[in-house]
Amino acid sequence: MTANIDYLVVLFTTTSGASGDLLGSDEKELIQLVWQVVDLTNKKTGKLNEVFVRPKHLELTDDCKEESGISEETISSAEPLEHALNEFSQRLSTETNGNSLCLCTDGQLHIRQVIHPEASSKNIMLPDCFYSFFDLRKEFKKNFPSSADLKDLDIQVMADYLNVTADPSAYTFASLKVQTMVNIVLTLISDPICYKFTHPERVNDKFETGTCSKMERVDDNTVIRARGLPWQSSDQDIARFFRGLNIAKGGAALCLNAQGRRNGEALVRFVSEEHRDLALQRHKHHMGSRYIEVYKATGEDFLKIAGGTSNEVAHFLSKENQVIVRMRGLPFTATSDDVLLFFSPTCPVTGGKDGILFVKFPDGRPTGDAFVLFSCEEHAQNALKKHKEILGKRYIELFKSTAAEVQQVLNRYTSAPLIPVAPAPIIPVLPQPPFVPPAGVRDCIRLRGLPYIATIEDILEFLGEFTADIRPHGVHMVLNQQGRPSGDSFIQMKSAERAFLAAQKCHKRTMKDRYVEVFQCSAEEMNIVLMGGTLNRNGLSPPPCLSPPSYAFPPPTAVMPAEAALYQPQVLLSPRPMQPSAAFYPASTQLFMNYTAYYPSPPGSPTSLNYFPSPASAPALATQPGALVRMHGLTYNNGVKEILNIFQGYQSPPESMTLVNSLCGQPGSSDALVTLPALLSAKQPVQDRAHSHLGGPFLDLQLL
């Protein structure tokens, strides 16, 4: 925008820390303001002005003392920043007689990285003149495009180019800088150059909320990732942290974790690469008592968080300058009238029912979340005071929210299409009913007992040398129905042999002061558990969303190893059939699953799919030679699952187990035969598990 400027105020600032290109990057406080007014019409200058500022912390760095010549005694008697700014405004008003003026600085740092951030952190209202300024370097480059690159320009380079000089002995460090800049300005506006200062830089005075389409193109060089944010921070808090830099409309997007809660990160989009680079200089600056890490990000990262395609969301967010509050934990029967009544009368909702957006699954079922618009900050704060008040029979959690969070939550629940048949997983293991999974290779491992705070990086460190054997994207964390870590995870390995070795060597290693059990399993078992299936005393249950209305299992045939011939045939029993529980839905019900919102329950891992008979076309598992172990002292109610728990971690193929009656004929106990894959691996469990028990007398394990 073109501006008619009568006076140019050449300004220079000094902080108690770094100077030059690092000015403001160390978060040090302002200690000096030096300025001089230039009358652009008459090409005259006013007097040189200087004001010292007392910071909260009086310590000055050695470089600051040496370069600026300012001592701690000088600033200790000065006024604080707010009084210094008031004095600055009063002197300018007197000298310019109320005519139009604009600041002029050497680069962007003095305004954007020093004055605005410090005023924001100290809750000081800046005069209007600090929201527009001329960057002398850019103005010089416009007039002399063949001069040095913009990043290489400074006061001395510009002065040398124009043959402008100033007497160093007559001025202090900051005064010399201002005097040299004034001489450069006078040279630019005088004959023969006659340059006009018409298009000042602008500093946004507030953050504008808005929506972002997934089809929008976002420049990779304008996006940063901020990490370490307080969980209760909002987009306005982010804009406050980056005060002085221009964030694009709707350019602050708070990130959510798998549970739908804020994870302390945000993606911020700036109007240009220049502002992005200045934002990176605020790495480890503070928001309250926390320091914030700032890193580069991409436009794709931003669109994943802030982008949306829903017309309903776009209409809801079309009301600009509204404060958004998120409601969590609503009763599924809650209506718009219930929400309006909950907030009335102290905090009216903007637009009544139109100011409420319920979050729903693709099939229309409510999720218990909603977003509400309020016209001003006061109404929003009154609304937040109702945090954990009761609506119906449930307490409601309230949080200040953002447009990007609305998009994320809606994307999480509605981005996947509503489909009547679940798509095949990466490893297709769930055929059409009847539910008979094919046999597979045991090339996966299951980790049980992980610390709840364990990350994928912790798992990779735990596996050590076996990390190189993990397939790409082969680490799968298991979450419970509340979306929290269950303590289980599955790892896809490159081969069954490496999975076997990993389970042997890593079993019961410690991670964060907890020992972790490691078991070998198959991809079929992993997929069933990750999709919500469970293993319990009733058998293996498929995920609810994939349970067919009815299915039946053929009676299983007994599996008897040749070594069991030493027992009489008439005392052998068939393995107990693992029957499924009742159907989850009536036969007429259409079954759906939204994969973006479903959180698997924390199941136990089935150790084999051979509880079910394999189809004739399915390849049979190769029988491994091994040693026979006899278990004596089982109670009558011990089943395959209980026996498997005894040998977890020792790679016992469960299809090799056969239950037999007690040789003494007593009904209260029984024996079992277990084949382990090798004699060496059989000795270890016999030594470790001897005299353990399964809800009854101690067991006697014998190697046959």
N, C-alpha and C positions, 0 to 999 in steps of 0.2 A: 504494500500500500504506500502510495506517495505521500510524503509529509513535507509541509512548509516549515522549516526550522529557522528561528531567528538567532538562537544561541546554541553553541556546541560546548558542552561541559567535559573537558578532558580530565579523566579520572584515573588514579592509580591507587592500588591497595597493597598493603603489606600484612602478612600473617606472622605468627610466632614460629613458623616452621619453614617449609621449603618455599622456594621462589622459582621464577622462570616457568618452564614448561611443566613443572611439578606443583605449581601453585594450587593449593586446595586439595591435593591428592592425599595428604597426611592428616586431614581433618583438624588442622590447627586453627586457632581462633584469629580473628582480625584484630590488629593492633594499631593500624594507621590508615587514614584517608588523606590523600593529597589531590587537589583539583585546581583547575584554572578555567575561567570562562572565556570563550572566543566569540566575538560579535561577528557573525557571518556576513551581515549586511555592510558594516563599516570596516570589516577586516581589522578589528582591534582586539586587544586582549585585556582581561581584567587582572586583578592581583592574584598572586599565588596563595592558596589556602591550605592549611594543614590542621588536622584534628587527630589527636591520639585517642585510642580506645583501650579501656581496661578489660582484659579477658578474665574469665573465671579462674584460669590457671596462669599464674604469672611467670612460669618458667619459659625462657626463650632458648632456642637451640643456638649452638655456637655459630653455625652458619648465618643464622638470622642476625645475631649481634654484630658479626664481622661485616656483613654486607650492608645492612641498613643503618648501622651506627646507633641503634636504639638500645637503651639499657632497661633493665627491669625496674629501676627507680623511676624512670621517666613515665612508664605506663602505669605504675602503681598508683599514681596520683590523678590519673585521667578518669573520665566518666565512662560508664558502661556503654555498650553498643547502642541501646535505644536512645540515650541522651545524645550520643554522637550523631546519630542519623537525624534527630530533630534539629540539631545545630546546623548540620549540612543543609537541610531543607530551608531553614530560616535564612541562611546566608545566600543561598541561590535565589530565593524569592526577592530578597532585597536588591541583589545585583542585577537581576533580569527584569525587575519591575513587572512581574507577572506575564511576560511574553513567553512564547513557545520555546522550549529547550529540549535537548536530547543529549544523553551521555555518549561519550566516545572513549573506548578503552583499547589497550593493546591486546588484541585477541579476545577470546571468549571467557577465559578463566576468571577474571576479576568479578564479573557479574554472575555467571552461571555456577561457578564452582566455589566461590567464596561468600559473596554477600547473601545470595538467596538461600543456600543450605544453612548457613549460620542463623539467619533471621528465622527460618522455619524451625530449627531446633530450639530456639529460644522464644518461640511464639511472639515474634515481633512483626507488626504490620509495616511493610515497606511502603515508602512514598511511591506514587504512580510513576515517577520518572525512572524507577529501576526496572520497569517492565518493557522498556524499549531502549536500544542503544545501537551505536555504530561500532563495528569492528574495524579499527583503522587498518589492519592488515588486509582485510577483504576490499575495503574502499581503495586502498593503494593498488591492489592487484587488478581491480577493475580498470583503473586508469593506465596501469603499466603492465599489460598482460605478458610482456616479454621479460619481466623481472624474475627473481628467484621464485621457486615453488612456494606456495602458501605456507607449507609446514616449515620452511626454512626462513621465513620472514620474521624479523623482530625489529625493535625500534632502531637499533644501530644499523642494520642492513638497509632499512628504508632511508635513514638519514644519510648514509653514505651514497645511496643511489641518487638522492636529490642534492647532495653537497650541502647538507644542513649541519650546522655545528652549534654546540652550546658549551659554555665555559664550565668544566667539571669542578673547578675550585670554588665556584660561587654558589654551589647548590649541594644539598645532601643527596643521598642515593635516590630516594623517591622523587624529590623535587627536580632532580636532573632528568629523570624519565619523563615527567610531565612537561617540563620546559622543551625538551627535544620533540615530544609529540605535538606540542603547540606550534613549534616552528614548522613541522611537517604539514600540519593542517593549513597554516597560513600560506605555505608554498603551493599547496594543492588548490586553494580557492583563489589565488592571485593569478595575474597574467603571467605567462600565456596559457596556463592550464585551465583555470576557471572551472574547477570541478564543483559539482553540486551534490551535497549530501541529501538524498531524497528517499532512500529505502532502508529504514533502520531494521535491525533484528528485533524479533518479538519474543517475549518470555510469557508462556501461558500462565495466567493467574489462577486457573483451576483445571482439574482433570475432567474431561468430557467422557461420559459413559456412552456406550453404543454397542452395536452388534457387528459381527464379522461373519461373512459367508465362507463356507469351505471352498468355494470356487474363486475366492479373492486371491490375488497374487501378493505375497508378502516377501519383500526383499530380505534375503538372509543376513545382510549387513546392517539391519536395523533392529535386531532382536537380541535380548540378553536373558539369561536365567538368573534369578536371584534366589539364594538358598539360605536357610536359617531364619526365616520370618517367624515371628510369634504366631501361634495357631489362630489367634483371634484377630489378626490384622486383616484389613480390607483393601480394596483397590485405592481408596483415598489415602490410606497409610503408605502404600507403595508410592503413590504420586508425591506424597509429602517427603518421602525419603529421597526421591529424585528431583526435588524442587529446584527450579532453575533450568531443567532440561525439558524439552517439549515431547511429551508422550502422545502418540497418535490416538485418535478418538477410539475409545474402547480398547486401548492397547495394554491394559493391565489385566492379566489372567492368572488367578490363583489356581494352583494344581491340587487335585484330589488324589488320595491313595485308593487302594482297591476296596476299602471299606466306605468310600464316599466322604471321607474326612480330609481336611486340609493337611498336607504333608510338609508344610513349611517352605514350599517353593512357589515361585511365580515366574511367568514369562512376560516380559515387558517389551512392547514394540514402540520404537521412537520414530520421529518424523524423518530422520536422516541418519546416515552413517556417522556424521560428525557428532551428533548427540549420543549415538550408541557408544562411540569411542570415549566420550566424556563420562558416560555412565560406568564404563569399565574401570575408570580411575577411582570410582567410589568403592572398589573392592575392600571389604572388611571395615567399611564405615559402620556407624552404630545406629540402630533403631531402638531407642530406649537403652537398655543395658545389654542388648544382644548385638553382635557384629554380623553383618550381612555379607555373604560371599556373592560376587557378581562374575558371571562367565558368559562367553559368547554362546548363542543358540542359533537356530535356523528358523526360517519362515514356516517350514513344515512342522516343526515342533510347536510353534505358536498356533497354527491352524488345528492341530490335533486337540488342543486344549480349548481354544476360544471359538473355533469355527462351528457353524451349525447350518442346518438346512430346513428346520421346522418353521412353517409359516405361523404356527401358533406361538412359538417362542418369539419370532420376529415381531408379531403384533403386540405381544406382552411387553417387549422391551422397546417398542417404538415410542413410548412415553419417556422423553428425555428428562434428565435432571431429577430423577426419582431415586429414593433410597430403597434398596432391596433388602428384605429380611427373609431368611430361610427358616421354615418350620420343619422340625423333624420329630417323628414319633406320633403322628396323627392317628387317631382311630380310623380304620378302613371305611367306616360308615360316615366320616365327617363330611359335611357339605360346606358350600360357600357361606351359607347363613350362619353356620356354627363358627366359622372363622371370623366373620364380621362381628358376631356377638362376643367372641373371645377378646377382641381388641377394643371394642367400643366401651365408653365414649371418649376416652382420653387420647386415643390414637386412631383417628379415622383412616380407613384404607382408601387410597386413590382410586377413583372410578368404581367404588363398590365392588361388585362381583367381578368386574373386568380387571380389577387389580389383584386378582388371586389366580395363581397358576398351579394346579395340582399335577404332580408327577405320577404317571401311570405306566404300567407294563404295556407291551404291544396289544395284549388281548383286553385292555381296558381296566384291569384290576389295579387298585390304588397301591402305591408303594409306601405310603405314610409320610411322604415329603410334599411340601408346597412352598411356593414363593409368593411374597406379598409386597406390594408397592406402597410407599409412603411419600407424601409430597415434600417433606422437609426433614432435616436432621432431628429436630425436636420431637416430632411424632415418632420417628424411628427409635429414638432413645427411650421414649415412654413405652414403646412396644417391647423393647429388649428387657425392660424391667419385669416383664411377665414370664421371663425364663423359668421353666420348670413348674409353671402353674398348671392346673388340671383342666383338661378339656375332655368331657365324658368321664372315663375312668383312667385316663392316661396323662402323665405329665408330658408337657411339650417343651422341647429344646428349641431355643431361638438363637440365631446367629446373624450378624450383619453379612450380607452376601454381595455378589457382583454379577454383572451380566455374563461374564465368562463362566462363572460357576453355574449359572442357570443352564448355559449351553452344555457344559460338561455333564451335569446330572441328567439332563434330558437325553444327551447322546448315549450315556451309559445304559439307560433303560430302553431306549427306543431306536437306537441305530441299527440293530439287527432286525431283519424282516421277520414277521410272524410266520412261522413255517409249520405245516402239519406233521412233517417227518424230520427228525433231527438229521443234520448233515453228517456224513461219514467223518470220523475223526482223522487225524493225521495218519494213524495206524488203524486201518479199518478192522475192527474186532467185534462189532455188534451187528450180526446178520439179522435178517428178518425173522419174526416169530415162526416156529417156537424158538425160545431164547437158548440157543446152543452155540456158544462161542467155539471157534475152531482152536485146535491146539497151536501153541506157539513156542518160540524160543525164549529162554529165560535170560534175556540180555539187558535187564533193568535191575536196579537196586532200589530198595526202599529204606529211607532213613527215618527212624522212629525215636521220639524223645528229644527233638531239637529244642533249644531255647526259643521262646516265643519271639525274641528280638533278632533271631538269626536271619541273615540276609543270604542272597545267592553267593556273594563274595565270601561269606563265612563258610558256606558249604564247599566252595572250590578249595579254600585253604584247608578244610578238614580232610578232603579226599587226597590232597597232596599229589603224588605222582600219577594218580589215576585221573586227574583233571584232564590230561591230554586224551583220554579215552572217551570223554563225554561227547555225544553227538551235538551238532549245532542246535541251539534252542532246546537242549535236552534236560533242563532242570525245571521241575514242576513242583511248586509249593502247594500244599493242600490247606484250604481255608475251611473254617466251620460255617455253620449257617448264618452266623452274625458277621461273617467276612473277616474274622480274626484268624491268625495263624493257629493251626491245630497241633503243631509240633511234628508233623509228618511232611515228607517230600519224596518224590520219585525222581530217579536219575536214569536217563537212557544212555546206555553204554554202547560202544561200537561192536562188541561181541559178547557172547555168553561167557567165554573164558575170562575176559577182563572183568565182567560183572562178578563172576565167582571169586576171583582173586581180591577184588575190591571189598567184597563182603567179608572175606576171611581176614584181611589185614586191618580193615577199618572198624570192625565190629567192636563196640564198647570203647572206642577212643573218646576223649573228652572234647567238648566244645563249650567254651564259656562256663567252666566248672560243672558241666553236666555230661554224663556219658551218653553216647548215642548208639542205639542198636542199628545194625546194618544187615539187611536181608536181601537175598537174591529173589527176583520175581520176574514175571513176564510182562510184555507190553499190554497184553489183554487185561491182566489184573490191574495194571496202572490206569488204563483208560476207564475201566469200570469204576474204580475208586474216585478218580478225578472228576468223573461226571456225576458223582453223588451216590454211587452204590455202596453197600455196606456188607460186612461179614460179621454175623453174630451166631448165636446158638441155633437160630432157625435156618441158617444156611446163608448162601450168597444172594443178596437182593440187588436187582438192577436199579439204576436211577429211576426215581418216580416218573420223570418225564418220558422215559422210554419203556415203562412197564406196559406190555400189551394187556388188553382187558381180560384175557384168560389164556392160560397156557398150562400144559401138563408135562410132567417129566416121565419118560419111560423108566421102569424099574432098573436101577443100576445092577450090573453084574459084578460079582465078587472078583477081586484081583488077588491072586495068591502067588507069591513067589515060590520057586521050586524048593527053596530051603525050608519051607513050612511043612514039608512032607513028614517031618518027624512027629507032627501032631496027628491025631486021629481025624479023618475027614468029617465024621459026624459031629464034632464039636466046633466046626468052623461057622462063623457068622458072616453074612454079607455086610459090607459097609453100610452104615445108616444112610438112607437117602436124605439129601439136603433139600428139602422141599421149600419152594418159595412161599412167602407170606401171601395173604389175600391180595387181589388186584387193587390197585390204588384208585382206579376210576371205573365207573360203570362202562359197559360195552359201547354205549352210544356216545361217550365223551370223546371229543377231539383233543388230542394231546399236543401241547405246545411247549417250547422251551426258548427262553430268551438267554442266549449264551453270554451276553454282555453283562447281565445282572445276576446270574445264578452263581451262588457260592456253594461249592461242594461241602457236604458234612464231613466231620472228621472220622472216617471209617477205619477199621482195621483192614489190613491188606490180605485178600485171599492168596494163599500160597500156590494154588493150582486151579486151573479150570477143569481138571479132570474129575471134579465132583459131578460133572455132567457127562453123559456119553457123547463121544465125538461122532460127527457124521462119517459115513463110510468113505467119503472123498477126502477127509482130512488126514494129513500125514500123522502117523503115530510118533510119539516121542521115543527117541532111541533109548533103549535100556542101558544104563551104565552099570558096569560091574562094581560091586562093593561088598561091604561086610554087613552081617545081620546082627542086630541088637535086640535083645529080649528085655521087655519092661515088665516087671512083676510087681503087683500091688496096686493096680488101678482100681478105682471104685467103679461101681456099676454104671454111674452116670457120666463117666469120662468119655468124651467123643474125640473125633479126629482133630477138631480145633484145639482142644486142650493138649493133645499129644504134640501137635505142630508147635505150640508155644514152647515146649520143652526143647525142641531141636531147632528153633529159629536161630539163624546165623551159622548153622552147620550144613546148609544146602542139602537137606534131606528131601528127595522128591516124594511128595505125599502120596502119589499113586502106588508107591511101594509098601504102604502100610496095610496091615491086616489085623483086625481085632480077633482074638481067640478067647474062649472060655478059660476060666481058671482050671488048672490041671487037677486041683483037689476037689473041684466040683462045687465049691462054696459060692452062693449067689452074690455075696457082697463084694467080690473082687474079681479081677480078670487080668489077662496078660495081653501084651501087644508085641508084634514083631515089626521092626523098622529097619529098612535097608538104607544104609548111607553110601554115598557114591564111591568111597575108597576106604581102604582099611586105615590109612593114616588119619582121614577126617573122622573115622568112627571112634578112634581111641580118645580123641579130645572131649567129645560130649559125654562119653561114658565116665571119664574122670571128673568133668565139671559138674555133671548133673546127678551123679551118684548120691543117693539119700535125699534127693529133693522130693517134693510131694505135690499132689494135685487135689487138694481139698480132702485128703484122707491120710492113710498111713504112709510112711516113707517108701519111696520106690526103690526097687533093686534093679539096676541096669547091668546086664551081662552081655559081653561080646561073644557071639557064637562062631 
